[in-house]
Amino acid sequence: MADERFSLKDHLFNEAKVTYLGGLLEAGIPDFDRAAFERSVMGELTDLELKQRIDSIARHLADRLDPDFEVAADQILRSLPPPLDPTLRDNDFGDFIFAPLGVFVAEQGLDHYDTSMGLLKELTKRFSMEGPTRPFLDVHQDQTMALFEEWARDENYHVRRLVSESTRPALPWAPRIRLPIDAALPLLDILHRDPTRYVTRSVANHLNDISKVEPTLVLDRIRLWREQGLQDPGELDWITRHSLRTLVKRGDPRALALLGYSASPDIEALITEMTPEVRPGQALEFAVSLTAASDVRLMVDYVIQFVKKSGAKSPKVFKLKNLSLGAGESRVLTKRHPLRANATTYTLYPGTHEVTIVGNGTPLTAGRFELIEDSATE
């Protein structure tokens, strides 16, 4: 049977996207050989993985743009389409086909700071440029941090978000930077009050990165922001929850207290139902009964200890329910958890899997099920 799984690299970088980029460059650059550019890119694109495709297109750009970086930067600027809609407030990430332009700037423009950063500021209004800014942050740290303080107040929310993303300690798909982990906190002091969720989500992700290394820094900053009252209380609550998600999974009592949850809930828990045997492609189903001895707010998660190929266990945490119970009150929670046979991010292995019900970071009760290898699968 043909493999019909979704291919992100083919969705983001394909012939239609390359043709689109070639058309923009042709319109903005006199004598640009669009046909040769598209032909050379497509000659190797299909054999490459996603990140390799970005780097490959950047190399072909370097071959076709002017060898003088200042001229090349102007060529790119004149080729750009209109910016993304500045009135939107969230999830307007842009078109990945512009990612190679940022790679080109990072690789060719380190000695042209003002031109490069000005171009990256324009590019990020079409596609987020936090990866390409990081080499400049490493080489020109003081200058870039001063510039970021200006950008944190820019009228375009893509530029404001770029400040937080560029300085994140653990930015996905990006090299680490030699920036002290607390260096960007003054920038987050500005950005946390932003009216745009696209920006505040980045702030929360940034704080979550920090929390994995220095949780006290994050907890203290959130307390400070609460005292200042510069952000809408509902939005600050959202930032708080999203910022503390790793600490909550760890059961950090300070994080739980900040969210209004007791780290030692007086709860009686019992798993009343659990599918005893599950095959890949089927779903695990279970029910858990919760009874409160006193009034309590509960953040209920469940942890599946997945069996690895070596036989070791790999825990994964999943959300179940947030609820409040009065003294003596009981509630039964149910869950149906699909165990996908052909997931791209993990592989299922047969064996005994444990499921632990966790309340406010504290294990409450546990059960087991067997993942059975499907004999019909070849």
N, C-alpha and C positions, 0 to 999 in steps of 0.2 A: 504494500500500500504506500502511496506517495506521502512524503512528509509535508503536511499542510500547516505546520506551525508558523506563527507570525514571525517575520524577519524584520527586526528593527533597522538593521543596517540597510536593507533594501528599501524600506519605507522612507528612510531619511535621505539616503544618497543613491540616486538612480539616474537613469538617462534623462528623465523629464526634469529633474532638479538641476542636473549639469547643463542642460539646454537653457533652462531659466537663467542660471548664473551667466552662461556665455552670452545670452542676449543682453543682459544688463551691462556687461563689460563692453560689448560691441557698441552699445548706445552711448556709453560714457567715454570711450577711448578711441580717438581717431586711429585708423589703420590696425585696430586689434583683429588678429586672425582668429575669429571665433571658431571656424570649422576645425582648424588645427588644434586649438585648445580642447574642444569637445572630443575630438578624435583621440588625442593623446590621453586625456583623462579616462575615457571609457575603455581604452585599450588595456587598462590594468585594474579598473575599479572592481569588477565582479569577483576577482580573486582575493580581495582584501577584506579584513574585518573592519568594524565600524571606525575605531580610532585610526587605523591605517588608512582608511579612505579619506579622513580629514587631512592627515599629513600628506597623502599623495596629491590631493587637489592643491594644497598649499605649495607643494614643490612645483607643480605645473603652473601655478600663478607666478611663482618666482621666475620661471622660464619665459613667461609671456609679458610680464609687466616691465616697466623701465628699470634698468639696473641701478639708477639713482633712486634711493629710497624716498627722498623728498618728492620726486616726481611720481613715483609709484603710489605713494600715499594720496597724492592729489588725484591720480587716476582712479583709485578705489573710491574716494570720496565722491567724485563726479558720477560714478556708476551706481551709487546706492539708490534703492527705491525709497519712497516716502517712509518716515518712521512708523512704528506700530502705533495704534490708536492711543493717544495719551489720556483719553477719558476712561479707559477701562481700569479696573482696580485689582485684577487678580489673574494668574495663570496665563498671561500672554507672553509665553516664553520666546516666541519668534520662530524663524525658519533656520533649521540646522545647516542649510547649505551655506550660510554666512560664517559658520565656524572656521572654515579654512582661511578666511580673510584675517581673522584674529590670530591664527597660528602664524600666518605670514608676517604680521606686524610684530609678534613676539620674537620671531626668529631673525628678522631683518632689521628691526627698528630700535634695538636697545640703546644704540648710540645717538638716537634722534628722539630724545625724551618728549619734548613738547609736542612735536608732530605726532608721535606715536600715541601718546595719551589723549590728544585731541581727537585722533581718528578712532581710538577704542571707545571714547565717549559717544561718538556718533554711531559706531557699529552696534553698541549695546542697545540702542533704540530700535534695532532690527533683530538682534539675537544676543542673548546674554554673553558677556565677555569676561567673566570672572577668571577663567583659566589664563587667557593671554595677559591679564594685568599682573599676575603673580610674579613673573620674572622681573618686571619693573619695580615691584614692591621689594623684591630681594636686593636688587642692585642699587636702587635709589629709594631706600626706605623712608628717610626723613622727608624727602621732597614729596613722595607719593602720599604719605600719611597727612601732610599738610594739604595736599590737593584733595584728598578724600574728605577732609573736614568741610571744604567748600562744596564738594559734590553731595555730601549728606543733606545739603539744603537746596539742591538743584530742583528746578520746577518739574523735571521729568522723573517719574517714579522709577523708571528703569535705571537711570543713573544713580538714584538714591539706593536702590537695591544692590547695585553693583558694589557699593562701598562695603556693605555687610558681607556679601558673598566672596569678594576678593580677599577679605581678611579672615575668613573662617579657618580655624585650625585644622579641620579635617574635611575640606571640601572634596566631595566625590569627583572622581575622574580628573584630578588635578594634582600636581606635585605639591609636597609640603613646602612651607615657607619658613624663613628664619625670623619670624616675628614673635616676640614674647606673647604668651597666651592671653595676657590681660591688656595688651597694647591697644586693641580696638574698642575697649569698653567705653572710652569717651565718645567714640563715634556711635556706638549703640545707644548711648544716653540721648543722642539726637534722634536716631532712627526709630527708637522704640515708640515714640509718640506719633509716628507717621499715620496718616489717615488711610493708607492703602494696604490691604491685607498681603499683597505680593511682597511688600517691604517687611511688614511685621512677621510674616512667616519666615523670612530669611533671618531676621533678628532672633527668633525663637530657635531656629536650626543652629545658628551660631552659638547661642547659649548652651544648647544641648551638646554641641561639640566640646565646649569648655567643661561642662559638667562631668564628662568622662574622665577628666584629668584633675580639675580643681573645682569640685562641687561647691565649696564654700563661696567662691567668687560669684557663682551664679545665684545662690540663695541670697547673698547679701545685696546683689544688684537688684533683684526683684523686690526685695523689701524696700530698698531705696526708692525705686520707681513708684511703689505703692504710696509711700510717704509723700512724694512729690505731686502725685495726682495729675500728671500732664497728659495721660492717655485716658480714653474712655474706659471706665471700669470693666465693662463687658469685654472689650478688646484686650485689656491688660490681663484679665482672667484667662482669655484664650492663649495669650502669649505665655503666661505662667504654666498652664497645663502642657503646652507643646514643648516648652523649654525643659521641663522637668521629667519628660517621659522616660528617659533612661534611668534617672534616679528612682522614679516610681517603680519601674520594673525590678530594680535592685532592692526595693523595700526600704529606701533611705527614710528614716523617721522624720528628718528635718523637712524633706520635700513633701512628704505626706501631710505633715502638720501645716505647712504653708498652703496646702490645697484644702485643708479642713478635714483631713482624715486621720483617725487614730491608727498608729502603727501596731496596736495590740487590741484589735476588736474582740469583744466578748461575744463570740458567735459559735454556735454549734452547727457543724456542716456534715452532710452525709451524701455521698453519691448513691442515688437510689436506682439508677439505670445506667448501663454502659454496654454498647455493642461488644460482645466478647471477641468476635473475629471479624476482621475487615480485610478486603483485598484491594490492591491498587485500583483506583477508578471508582471505588465505592466511598461511602461517607461514614465516619465515626459519629455516633449519636450518644449523647449522655444527658442525664438530669441530675441536678444537685439540689438538696433541700437545705435552706439556711434558716436558722432560728436565732433571734437576737435576745440576749439576756437584758440588754438596756438599749436605749435609743442610740442609733449608730448610723453613720454614713459609710457606705461600702463602695469600694472600687474593686470589682471582682474580675480577675483574669484566670486563664488556665494555661498551664505549661505542659507541652507534650515533649517527652524525652524520646526523640527520634533515634532509632538505631542506625549507626553508621556502618559502612562496609567492613570496618575493622572490628565491629562489635561494640565499640564505645558508644556512649550516648551523647546526643547533641540537643540541648534544650531550646525550645522556641516558645516565646510568650505570645499569647493572643488575648484580645479583649473579650470579655463576656458581658458584663453589665455594670453600670453605675446606679446605685439605688440607696434609698434610706429605709431603715426598718425601725419601728417602735419597739419598746420593751415587750417581749413575749411574742412578737409578730414573726410569722414564718413566710417564706417565699420559695417556690420551686423554680429554678432556672433551667432551661433546656437549650441544647446546642446541637446543630448538625454541622460537622466539620468535614468537607470533602477532602479526600486524599487522592490527589490527581496523579494518574499513572505516568504521564509524560510531561511533567512540569519542566521548564527550562532552568529553574533556579535551584532545584534540589532533586535528589534521587531517593526513592523509597526502598528500604531493605527489610526483609522479613525478620520477625522476632518480637519479643515482648516489649511493648511500649507503655510507659507510665504517663498518666494524666494527673496533674496536681492542680487542685483548685486553690487559688491564692486570693486572700482578702486583704486589701490595704498593704500588700507586700508580704503578708504572713501566710505561709502554707496552712491550709485548713483541713484538707482531706485529700486522698489520692485513690486512684483506681488503675486498672491495667486492661489492655486489650492486646490481642495477637494480630500482627499484620502477616497475612498469609500470602505466600507467593502464588500467583495465579498460574496453575499448571498448563493453562491453555496458551500462555504467552510464550512465544519462542524468542 
